[in-house]
Amino acid sequence: MTERGGRSSDLYLYSGLGFQFAATVGLFALGGRWLDGKWGTSPWLLLVGVFTGFGLGLVSMLSKLPGGTRSRARRDEPKR
């Protein structure tokens, strides 16, 4: 079932973006933890991995978001 106004597709878009963001942070954190164990630099590479994953995930998420609230508000305005 789809809801009125395309809200169902918005749910899929935003949940997919959230999952991608979490997966990016998680994978970079695991990579940093693995390198920490290999090189004995704990916890520094884990922290680098978390912040790098956060930054890259944020950039990716922002680039995939639709035009933002301005374009949505303009689209929902009644025509004069």
C-alpha positions as protocol buffer text, in pm:
chain_id: "A"
residue {
  index: 1
  type: MET
  ca { x: 0 y: 0 z: 0 }
}
residue {
  index: 2
  type: THR
  ca { x: 120 y: 347 z: -77 }
}
residue {
  index: 3
  type: GLU
  ca { x: 24 y: 647 z: 126 }
}
residue {
  index: 4
  type: ARG
  ca { x: -96 y: 970 z: -22 }
}
residue {
  index: 5
  type: GLY
  ca { x: 160 y: 1225 z: -132 }
}
residue {
  index: 6
  type: GLY
  ca { x: 447 y: 984 z: -192 }
}
residue {
  index: 7
  type: ARG
  ca { x: 532 y: 951 z: 176 }
}
residue {
  index: 8
  type: SER
  ca { x: 598 y: 583 z: 136 }
}
residue {
  index: 9
  type: SER
  ca { x: 872 y: 650 z: -118 }
}
residue {
  index: 10
  type: ASP
  ca { x: 1019 y: 911 z: 118 }
}
residue {
  index: 11
  type: LEU
  ca { x: 1032 y: 648 z: 390 }
}
residue {
  index: 12
  type: TYR
  ca { x: 1226 y: 413 z: 165 }
}
residue {
  index: 13
  type: LEU
  ca { x: 1464 y: 689 z: 56 }
}
residue {
  index: 14
  type: TYR
  ca { x: 1543 y: 809 z: 407 }
}
residue {
  index: 15
  type: SER
  ca { x: 1568 y: 465 z: 563 }
}
residue {
  index: 16
  type: GLY
  ca { x: 1804 y: 360 z: 284 }
}
residue {
  index: 17
  type: LEU
  ca { x: 2017 y: 669 z: 340 }
}
residue {
  index: 18
  type: GLY
  ca { x: 2025 y: 601 z: 713 }
}
residue {
  index: 19
  type: PHE
  ca { x: 2129 y: 241 z: 659 }
}
residue {
  index: 20
  type: GLN
  ca { x: 2402 y: 347 z: 415 }
}
residue {
  index: 21
  type: PHE
  ca { x: 2531 y: 605 z: 664 }
}
residue {
  index: 22
  type: ALA
  ca { x: 2542 y: 353 z: 950 }
}
residue {
  index: 23
  type: ALA
  ca { x: 2709 y: 91 z: 731 }
}
residue {
  index: 24
  type: THR
  ca { x: 2976 y: 339 z: 620 }
}
residue {
  index: 25
  type: VAL
  ca { x: 3061 y: 439 z: 977 }
}
residue {
  index: 26
  type: GLY
  ca { x: 3056 y: 75 z: 1089 }
}
residue {
  index: 27
  type: LEU
  ca { x: 3283 y: -50 z: 811 }
}
residue {
  index: 28
  type: PHE
  ca { x: 3539 y: 224 z: 864 }
}
residue {
  index: 29
  type: ALA
  ca { x: 3530 y: 161 z: 1241 }
}
residue {
  index: 30
  type: LEU
  ca { x: 3588 y: -212 z: 1188 }
}
residue {
  index: 31
  type: GLY
  ca { x: 3873 y: -136 z: 950 }
}
residue {
  index: 32
  type: GLY
  ca { x: 4032 y: 97 z: 1204 }
}
residue {
  index: 33
  type: ARG
  ca { x: 3991 y: -159 z: 1480 }
}
residue {
  index: 34
  type: TRP
  ca { x: 4151 y: -428 z: 1263 }
}
residue {
  index: 35
  type: LEU
  ca { x: 4447 y: -202 z: 1183 }
}
residue {
  index: 36
  type: ASP
  ca { x: 4481 y: -115 z: 1553 }
}
residue {
  index: 37
  type: GLY
  ca { x: 4508 y: -484 z: 1637 }
}
residue {
  index: 38
  type: LYS
  ca { x: 4760 y: -541 z: 1360 }
}
residue {
  index: 39
  type: TRP
  ca { x: 4984 y: -243 z: 1434 }
}
residue {
  index: 40
  type: GLY
  ca { x: 4921 y: -201 z: 1810 }
}
residue {
  index: 41
  type: THR
  ca { x: 4802 y: 160 z: 1786 }
}
residue {
  index: 42
  type: SER
  ca { x: 4481 y: 119 z: 1983 }
}
residue {
  index: 43
  type: PRO
  ca { x: 4248 y: 323 z: 1990 }
}
residue {
  index: 44
  type: TRP
  ca { x: 4380 y: 579 z: 1741 }
}
residue {
  index: 45
  type: LEU
  ca { x: 4301 y: 411 z: 1411 }
}
residue {
  index: 46
  type: LEU
  ca { x: 3958 y: 312 z: 1540 }
}
residue {
  index: 47
  type: LEU
  ca { x: 3887 y: 680 z: 1608 }
}
residue {
  index: 48
  type: VAL
  ca { x: 4025 y: 781 z: 1269 }
}
residue {
  index: 49
  type: GLY
  ca { x: 3801 y: 518 z: 1106 }
}
residue {
  index: 50
  type: VAL
  ca { x: 3491 y: 637 z: 1292 }
}
residue {
  index: 51
  type: PHE
  ca { x: 3545 y: 1004 z: 1204 }
}
residue {
  index: 52
  type: THR
  ca { x: 3639 y: 925 z: 844 }
}
residue {
  index: 53
  type: GLY
  ca { x: 3333 y: 704 z: 803 }
}
residue {
  index: 54
  type: PHE
  ca { x: 3115 y: 973 z: 959 }
}
residue {
  index: 55
  type: GLY
  ca { x: 3248 y: 1241 z: 726 }
}
residue {
  index: 56
  type: LEU
  ca { x: 3225 y: 1031 z: 411 }
}
residue {
  index: 57
  type: GLY
  ca { x: 2880 y: 902 z: 507 }
}
residue {
  index: 58
  type: LEU
  ca { x: 2758 y: 1255 z: 570 }
}
residue {
  index: 59
  type: VAL
  ca { x: 2890 y: 1380 z: 235 }
}
residue {
  index: 60
  type: SER
  ca { x: 2732 y: 1085 z: 56 }
}
residue {
  index: 61
  type: MET
  ca { x: 2400 y: 1131 z: 235 }
}
residue {
  index: 62
  type: LEU
  ca { x: 2384 y: 1504 z: 163 }
}
residue {
  index: 63
  type: SER
  ca { x: 2463 y: 1452 z: -203 }
}
residue {
  index: 64
  type: LYS
  ca { x: 2177 y: 1202 z: -239 }
}
residue {
  index: 65
  type: LEU
  ca { x: 1911 y: 1398 z: -55 }
}
residue {
  index: 66
  type: PRO
  ca { x: 1649 y: 1565 z: -270 }
}
residue {
  index: 67
  type: GLY
  ca { x: 1656 y: 1944 z: -307 }
}
residue {
  index: 68
  type: GLY
  ca { x: 1582 y: 2001 z: 59 }
}
residue {
  index: 69
  type: THR
  ca { x: 1299 y: 2174 z: 239 }
}
residue {
  index: 70
  type: ARG
  ca { x: 1289 y: 2479 z: 15 }
}
residue {
  index: 71
  type: SER
  ca { x: 1207 y: 2288 z: -300 }
}
residue {
  index: 72
  type: ARG
  ca { x: 956 y: 2072 z: -113 }
}
residue {
  index: 73
  type: ALA
  ca { x: 782 y: 2379 z: 35 }
}
residue {
  index: 74
  type: ARG
  ca { x: 775 y: 2543 z: -307 }
}
residue {
  index: 75
  type: ARG
  ca { x: 631 y: 2227 z: -464 }
}
residue {
  index: 76
  type: ASP
  ca { x: 358 y: 2199 z: -198 }
}
residue {
  index: 77
  type: GLU
  ca { x: 247 y: 2562 z: -228 }
}
residue {
  index: 78
  type: PRO
  ca { x: -87 y: 2611 z: -400 }
}
residue {
  index: 79
  type: LYS
  ca { x: -61 y: 2770 z: -743 }
}
residue {
  index: 80
  type: ARG
  ca { x: -180 y: 3131 z: -758 }
}
